[in-house]
Amino acid sequence: MKKVNNYSLNELLKKIFGFDSFKGNQEAIINNLLQGRDTFVIMPTGGGKSMCYQLPALISPSTAIIISPLIALMKNQVDAIRNFGAEQGIAHFLNSSLSKAEIAEVRKDLKNGKTKLLYVAPESLTKDENVQFLQEIDISFFAIDEAHCISEWGHDFRPEYRRLRPIIEAIGKKVPIIALTATATPKVQQDIQKNLNMQDASLFISSFNRPNLYYEVRPKGEEPIKDIIKYIKSQPGKSGIVYCLSRKKVEELAETLQVNGIKALPYHAGLDSATRVTNQDKFLMEEIDVIVATIAFGMGIDKPDVRYVIHHDMPKSLEGYYQETGRSGRDDGEGNCIAFYSYDDIQKLEKFNKNKSVAEQEIASQLLLETVAYAESSVCRRKQLLHYFGEIYPEDNCGSCDNCLHPKTKFEGKDAVELVLETVLALKQLFKAKHVIGVITGKPSANNKSFKHNQLEVFGKGSEYDEKYWNAVIRQMLIERLLAKDIENYGLLKVTPEGHKFLKKPYSIMLTRDHDYENADEEDFFAGGAKTSTADKNLFTMLKDLRKEISRKENLPPFVIFQDPSLEDMAIQYPINFEELKNITGVGAGKAQKYGKPFLDLIKTYVEENEIIRPMDMVVKSVVNKSGLKVYIIQNIDRKISLEDIAFAKNMSISELLTEVERIVSAGTKLDLNYYVNEYVDPYHQEEIYDYFREAESDSIDKALEELGEDEFNEEEIRLMRIKFMSDLGN
């Protein structure tokens, strides 16, 4: 064991930081660095990464240069280190937030040998004057924190990180480098070592398993916000983070939580620095319970008792997901990780990727595929996450994820596994899962023809099952180590030695089917209850009967009065006044005024007669005038602006715009779309569709298309006419 000034490392740890013992690999890492060797550390959040460079820096004779991507994080760490030492100058940071006078002060302390740790942003390190200055001082080592930022395969790639090696060489000190990250797949790991030219570095990988975390993926219905509020209210006084992908959604959600009595604040890169700092501090000081954030929040946030992390949207990569969920339960206490998943969100992310270069698109889509695989799979979530980071989890049931607590039925997968292995070998191990599945299912894609893969014996051999089924098989084969993905050419499937053994002597292997979230009427497959309705069935039937009665009197189809989701919500929330009725799905002020009274009277009587305790805490209050989009659409339709122009201005597709217009009309607002309908829909078609909806039992577009004929009518014109019909007669 290395001694410094006659003290052992353990004594120094106690003397400086007050800890009795090191965690995990910390001591071995510090010894390795003090012996002058390059060191690569992969240590999950909460494992004590910063200690690996802070202690050696404080006990070394010269200055350690710590390269870190976040200004807020630097300040926190510098403040923390100054608390351990008597000297203010013991730690400094150098970044764009400093004035000229402050920079001069930092340089003076460095020249005088007072400073043991200098935190530098990669952008500051690239400036010529800083490179020249650092050539003049003694450096003990370079520490590169958040090293995954180097890799384009990492979840937070920063181009300036790829320029670090040449800059370190320009500074010209022969000192060791320590690179640290909380998440790195084998691919990212290789990328970091190559880029930093430290292939010979000593590698320290801690287990990625966080046994105290519970993982769950829920289907994302129309209103995940209800589920989120319900969950937060079931965790009174506990701290939590809710992640969203867009800044707009962060603002909306934080506001909605506030009006529903939850102490929450937003955090994203678009807020000014002072607001971000204030909101973060209020969360750390427990003045608020929930922070609603984009991924800008959390890197280096040292709050040990975050009890839940909710993903309103699935992240763009599994590394991002692991990193964000890792902010829960850092004190080894309870940590619940709940993600809401809908394939629609994935398709939106794919659209965003279209603007990237071809290489970036390829990487982004591979990372997205891994996220989909994780969300849809019925296999133990912990096993999948650890497999993604190259670690084997030996248990069959972790006992703390939705898939293990509610296991899906298994099926014998021997024949399917055999077919996949034979196909991968027939394709010379040169293709990704999508192409392999195309060959198995016999998809007549051009790709297959150009490679003559349609002539292979395996072509179409698995056509009785769909792509989803084969995806599930391949995924589980990867986890069972029968297949592997080539690290160099990310995604190419290779047969492992274990896979070759299987082919020689096939054995029984039980597999599970994926979740079908898009048709999520299946059984209750997660701990919190799936999309299975909690509506009061008796009341729902009574409300439908009342609607039928009114529809006969008014000579209108029932759906014009209130649609089924609105009645279902009434049978969950039991509204008894107009204010409460307006909070029901699809009910606006106009609808409430026009048709609300008989429904409210019925519900009120029903509640009194059956002595029902109403779940009023679960009525999600809307933010007043929250929807600028709604107002914008109404105003522009009043001005007779074409729908194409409105959609373009709001960066929406026509289909997305029509969905918004449908919501506005079904909630009771009257819109005059004649100017657009008359230009777009043939007058004879208008008449036929209008007459169809007069007689129809349901407002289903699919049924209308079937009835009217898909050869002659298209979906868009039927949707437009349904909007006109609902607006004319219902509002």
N, C-alpha and C positions, 0 to 999 in steps of 0.2 A: 504493500500500500504506500502510495506517494505521500511524503510529509512536506509541509510548507512551513518554514520558520519554526520547525520542531512541533508543529501541530498536525494531527492527522486530519483527513478530510471530514471525518465525523465530528471532530472537535470544532473545526471551522464552521461546519454547518450549524452547530448548536450556538457557537459564539456569535456568528453574524445574523443568522436567520431565526434562531430559536427552535429549530426542529431537532428532534432526538435521533431520527434515522432517515436515510434516503428512501425514495420510492422506486420500486422496479429497477430499471437499468441505470438510474441516474449516476450512481457512483462509478460504474464501469465506463460510462460515457465521459465523465469528467476526467478520470484517470487517463483515458485514451487521448483526450484533447491536450492535457497537460504534458503528455509525452511527445507532443508535436505531430500527431498523426491526423490526417483528414478524417472527418467523422460524419456519418450520415445517420440522422435520427428520425425514425417514424414513430411518433408517440401520440396516441389519441388524446383529444381534448380532456383536460382534467388530470393528465398523467404527470404534469410538472415539467414541461419542456423548457420553460425559461430558466429554471434552476440550472440546467445543463450548460448554459453559457454565463449566467450571472455569477455563480460562485467562482468558476475559474477566472473570470475577468477581474473580480475583486481581489483575488489572491495573486494575480500575475503582476510583474513589475511595470508593464507598460499599458497601453490603451487597447481595448478590444473594440472593433468596429462592428456594430450590430445593424444589419440592413433589414429594414422592416417596411411594409407597404402602407401602414396606416398612421397618420399623424396623431389621431386621438389615442391610439394604443401606445405610441412612443411616450407621450406626455404622462399617461398613467404609470408606465413602467419606470420612467425617470423619477417621478414623485415617490414611488414605492421604494426605490433604491436609496434615494436621499434620506428616507426615514430610517434606513439601517445604518447609515454612516453619519459621522458628525459633520462632514465637509459637504457643502452645497455643490461644489464643483466636481464631486466624485462621479456624477453622471450628467450627461447633456444630450440634447438632440439637436440635429441640424436639418432644418427643412424650410419650406417656403413661408412658414408662418412667422419666422423671426425677422426682427428689424435689423438694420445695419449695426446698430450699437450692440444688440444682443449677440449677433454673429461674432463681433470683435471680442466680446466677453468670453464666448465659448473657445475661440482660438487661443486667447491668452491662457486660459486654464489648461488647454491641451499642451501648449508650449512649455508650461511650468510643470508638466507631469502630474497635475492634480487629478486628471480625469481617467477613470478606469473603464468606463463604458461610454461610447459615443454612438447614439442611435441616428442612423442616416436613412432618408428615403432614397430609393434607387435613382429617382430623378436628380436629387442633389448630388449624388455620387458621380453622376456623369458630367457635371460641370467642371471645365478645365481648371478653374482656380481652386476647387476643392481637391481635385486629383493632385495638383502641385503642392498644396498645403499638406496633404496626408503623406506625401513623399518625404516631408521634413520631420515627421514625428515617429516615435517608436510604437510599433503595433504588436500586440501579443497574438491576436488571431482575428479572422473574419467570421462572423456568425450570420448566416442567411436564414432569417425566420420566414415562415410561410413559403417554404421553397417550392411548393406545388405551383406557385405563380409562374415558374419558369416554363412549365409544360403546357403546350396547346391542348393536351389531353386532360389537364387539370381543370378544376371547376372554377378557377378564378385567374385565368391566364392574363399576364401583364407583359407586353412586348419588352418594356425596359428591363425586365428581369433577365431576359436572354442575353443582355449585353454586359452582365456582371463580370463574367470571367475575363474578358479583355481589359476591363477597367481595373480589376484587382491586379492583373499582370502589369498594367501601366504604372500602378502605384509602386510595384516592384519590390515588395517585401516577401521574403521566403518564410512565410508563416502558415500554420495550418488553417483549413477552412472547416467549419461545422455547419452543415445544412440541416434545417429542422422543418418538419411538417406534421400535421395531425392526420392527414389523409393522403395516401398515395397507392394507387393500384400498381401492380408490377410494371405496367406500361409507363406510368408517370414516373415511377422510381428510376427506371432505365433512362428515361428522357432527362431527368434532373442530373443524374451522374454523368451522362454524356456531355450535356451542355456545360457543366461546371468543370469538366475534365477531371473528375474525381472517381474514376472507375475502381481505383484501388482503395477507396476509403473503407474504414471499418464500418460495418452496417449494424445498427441496433434497431430492431423492430419489436415494439411491444404489441401485445395482443390487442386486436381491435374490438374484442368483445366487451360490451358494457352490460354486465349481468343485471344491473338494477333498472335498465330501461325496458319499457313495455312498448311494442310496436303494433300499430293497427292502421289499416287502410279502409276507409269508408267510401261507399259510392257517393258521388257528389250529385245530389238531386238539384231541383230548380233553386232551392234556397238553403245552401249550406250554412248561411248565417244563423238560421234558427238552431241548427244542431250545435253551432259554435257557442251561441249564447247559453243554450241549455247546459252544455258541458261546463262552461266557465262558472255558471251559477251553482253548479254542483261541487265546485272547488273553492268555497269561500275563503278569502284571506290568503290564497296561495298565489305565487308569482308564475306568470306564463308568458310565452311569446307566440304571436300568431304571424306566420309568414305569408306574404302575398307576392305575386310576381310583378305587379305594376304599382307605380306610385299612386295612381288615381284610386285603385282598389284599397290601398293602405289608408288613404284619407277617408274614403267612404265608410270603410269598416270600423275605423277608430271612432268616427262620429256616431255610427249606429250603436256601437257598444256603449258609448257615453250616454246616449238618450235612453238606453235600456238599463241604466243604473250601474254600469260597470266602469270602474276607474281605469281608463285606458288612454294611451297617447300614441300618435303616429311617429315613425322614424324612417326617413329615406333620404337619399343623397340630394334630392331637390329642395329640401328644407335648408334654411340658412344655418350656418354653423352654430350660432348661439342657441337656436331652437333645438337643434339636435343634441347639443350638450345638456341643455336644461331637461329635455325629455328623458335622456339616458340617465341623468343623475336622479331624477324623480323615481325612475324604475329601481335604480340601485339602492336608493334610500327608502324604498317601499312606501312612497307617497302615492304611487299608483300600483295596480296589480298586474296590468297587462300592457305590453308594448306590441303595437301592430307595425310590422316592418317589412321592408324588402331585404334582400340579402346584404344590403349595406350595413345592417346591424348585426353585431354579435362577434365579429372577429376580435378575439382578445377581451371580450366582456367577462370580467371576473366576478360573476354572481353565482355562488355555489348552489343556491337553493331554488333554481327555476324548476317548478314541479311539472310543467307540461309545455310541450312545443307542438303547436297545431299548424299544419300546412293547409291553408285555404286553397292553394294551387300546388300541384306536384312540381318539384324543382326540375331544372334542366338536366341534372345529372345525379347519379347515386352518390357521388362524392359530396356534392352540395348538400344532399339530403342527410348524409351521415354527419357531416360537419354541423349542420343546423340542429339536428336532433341531439347531437352531442352536447349542446348547451344546457340540456336538461339533466338534473340530478348529478351535478359535478361533485357534490358532497357524498356521493354513494347512497343518497336517500332516494325516495320515490321519484321516478321520471317517466311521464307518459308521453308517447310520441304518436300523434294522430294525424293522418294525412287524408285529405279528400281528393278522390280521383275520378276523373271523367276523361274519356279518350278525346273529347272535344278540345280540352285544354292542350293536349299533346299536339293536335292538329294546328292549333293557333301558334304554338311554339315553332312548329315546322314552317309555318308561313313566314315568321320572323327570320328564320334562317335563310330564306330565299335571297336576301340582300347580301349575304356573305360570299366570300370567294369559294370556289369549288372545294378546295382543301378544307376550309373551315366548315363548309356545309356538311362534308363527309364526317368530320369529327363530331360536330354537333348532333347529327342524326344518329350516329353510333351511340353516343352518350344518352340520347333520348330513348333509344331502343332498350337500353339497360334499365332505365327508369320504368318504362312500360312493363318490362319483364318482371321487375320487382313488384309493381303494383298488382298485376293481374295474377301472379303465381299463387298457388295454394300451398306451396312448400313453406316450411318454417322460415320466417322472415330473417331471423338472426343468422341461420345457416346461409341464406342467400347473400346477406350483407358481408359476412366474413369471407365467403367464397369470392366475392367481388374484389376483396383486398388480398386475395391469394392465401387465405387462412382456412384451415379445415376445422369445422365445429363438429365434434364427435357425437353429440347427443342427437337422438331422433326427435325429441320433443323438448323445446326450451322452456315450456310452461309459462312463457310471458310474451306471447304474441297472439294475435287473433287467429292465425292459421293453426297454431298448436292447441289453443284453448277450444277451438271449434273445428276439429279436423274434417277435411272433405273425404268423401269415400274414395278408396284407392282402386286401381284396376291393374290387371296383369300386363306389364309393358314389355315382356320378353321379345315378342315378334316385332313390335314397333322399334325398339332399340336396335335390333339386328338390322332392320331395313335402313335405318338412319346411318349406321356404321358402314353398311355395304355401299350406300349412295355416296357418302363422303369419300370413300376409297375409289369408287368408280369415277368420281369427279377429280381424281388425283390430288385431293386435299387442297384445292386452289380456289374454293368458293366460300361465300358467307352463308349464314343460315337461310336467308331469304331465297337464294338461288337453289340451295339444297332442297328446301321445301317445295319450290316450284317444280323441281324434277320429280320429287316423290308424289306430288298431287297431280302431276301431268299437265301443268299449266302450259298452254301453247304459246309461251312468250317468245319474242324474236330472239332473245338471248339463247334460249334452248336450241332453236333451229340453227343459229349461226355456229354454235359449238357442236351441233349434231347430237345434243344431249337427249333429244326426243327419240334417238335410236338406241339408247342404252336400255339394258334389260330391266333396270329398276324404274324406268320412266313410267309414272302413273300408277305404280304398284300400291300406293297408299291413298288413292283418290277417294276412297269412301269416307275419309276424314278431312276436315278443313284445315286451313292454315293455322288457326288458333290451337288446334289439337297438337299439331306437329311442333309448333313453337314451345308448347308446354313440355313435350317429350325431350326436345333438344336442350331446353333449359335445365331440366333435371339430370340429363346426361352430363352436362358440364359440372353440375354440383357433385355428381357421383364420380367425377374424374374419368369418365369413359371417353369424353371429348375434351379438347382444350382449344382456346382461341390463340392463334399465333400472335405473339407480342409485337413482332416487327411489323406485320401487316394486320393491323387491328381488325379482328372479326373473322379472319379465315379459319374455318374449322379443320382441326387435325385430330386423328384418332390417336389416343394415348396408348402406352403399353397395356394399361388396364382394359382399354377398349379392344385391343388385339386379342387379349386373353379371353374376353367375353365371346368374341367371334369364333375362337377355336372351340370353346365349350360354353355355349349360352346357358345362363341360369335364370331362375325366376327373379323378376325385379318389379316391385310395386310402385306405380306412379299415380299422381293425382291430376285431375283436370284443372285448368285455370278458372278463376272467378269470371263470371260473365256480368260485369258491372253495367253494361249498356242495357241489358234486359234484367235488371236487378230485382225481379219479383221472386227470385229464388229464396230458399230458406234463410233464416236469420244467420248470416255468416260472420258477423263480427260482434265483439263484446257489447257494443252499445246498441245493438238492434239495427237491422238494415232498413231498407226502404219499406218494410212491411208496415202497413198503415196502422196508426194508433187511433183512427177515427172511431167515434161511437157509432156502431153499425145501425142501431135502432133509430138514432137521431138522423143519420145520413139517409136512411130509407124514408123517414117522415119528410125531410127537406126535399127529397126528390119528388115525393107525391105532391107536396105543396107547389113545387115548380111546375109540375105537369098541369095542375089545376089552373094556375095563373096562365100558363101557355095556351090552354084551351080558351080561356076567357078572352085573352088578348089576340088569339089567332096567330101565335108566333111559335116557332120551334123552341123547345125548352132551353137549348144552349144559348139562345139570345139573352135570356133572363140572367142566369148565372151558369157558368161552366162547372163541370164536375169537380175540378180541383178546388174551386171556391167553396162548394158545398162540403167537400171533405174537410177543408180547413175549418169551416164553421163547426163541424162535428168534432173537431179536436179542441178548438179554442172557446166554444160556447159564448160568442159575443152577445151582449144584451142591450147595448146602446149604439147609436150611430158612430160615435168616436171609435169604438172597438170594431165595429163592422168594417170601417174604412181601412183597418190594419189587416183584413183578411186578404189572402192571395187573390189578385184579379178583381178586387172591388174598389173602385174609385168613388169620389164624392157623388158624381152623377148617378152611378148605378145604385149606390146606397140610398140616395134620395128617392129614386124612381121605384125601386122594387123592395127596399130594405124592410119596411115596417112589418108586413105579415111574417117574414122570416124571423125578425127579432122577437115578435110576440110569441111565435111557436117555441123558439129556443128558451125564452124566459120562463114560460109555463113548464116546459120539459125539465129545466134545471130545478125549479121549485118542487115539482111533483116527485122528482127522483133524488132530491137532496144532494145534488152534485156540487162538489167543491171545484170551482173553475180554476184552471191553471193560468191565472192572469199574468203571472210572471213570464209565461211563455208567449204572450202576444208580443211579437217583435214590433216595437215602435219604429216607424220610419223617420228618417231625418227630414225635417221640414224643407220643402223645396230642394231636396237633395239632387233631383234629377234635372240638371241643366240640359241634358240630352233630350229629355221628354219635351221640355219647353221649346227647345230649338226646333224639334221636328214639327210640333204643332204650329209654331209661328211661320215656318217655311212652307208648310202645306197651305196655310191661310194665304200666303203670298203667291201660291200656285207655282212654286219652284219644282222643277222635275225631280223625281225620286233619285235618279242617277246623280244629280248635282248634290243633293242632300247627303247621299251615301258617301260620295267622294270627299265632301268637306269633313265628314266625321270618320274617314278612313274605315268605312264599313262596306260589306258586300250588300247587294240589293236584298238578298235573302235575310241577312242580319237586320237590315233596316225594316223589312216587312214584319219581322218578329217583334221589333219595338212598337211598330204601328199597331199590330194586333193587340199587344198588351194595353196600349193607350185606349183603344176602342173597346176592348172587352172590359176595361175598368170603368167605362161609362162616359168617355169623352166623345163628342160628335165631331167627325172630321169629314170635310167635303173633298173627296179625291176624284170627283167627276172629270176635272180637267186632265188628269193623267190617265184614268181608266178609259175615257173616250178615245184617247190617242192610241192606247196600247191594246185594248181588247175590242175585237170585232163586235158590232152591235148585236148580231144574231147570237154570238157566244154569250154576250152580256145577259141577254134575255133568258137563254137556256140555263145558265148557271144560277141566275137569280131565282128562277122557278124551282130549280132543283133544291136550293136551300130552304125555300118556303115549305117544302114537303118533308125535308130530311129529318131523320130521328137524331142524327149526330152531326157535328161540324167537321168530321174527319175529312182531310184533303184526299187521303188515299182512297176512301170510299167514294168520294165525289169523282175522282179520276177514273175509278173502275166503272162507275155508273155511266159517266158521260163519254168515256172512251179516250184512252191515252193517245190514240193516233191523231185525234182531232184537237184535243185540249191539252194545255200544259199547266204545270203546277203553279207557275207565277200568276197566270191570269185567274186561276181559281182562287188563289189566296187574295188577290186584289178584289175580286167580286165578293168574297166572303167578308172582307173588311167593309166594303160598301153596304152590304146587306145588314151586317151587325150595326153599323153606324146609323143607317136609315131607320131601321125598325126597333133596335134595342135602346137607342140613346135619345 
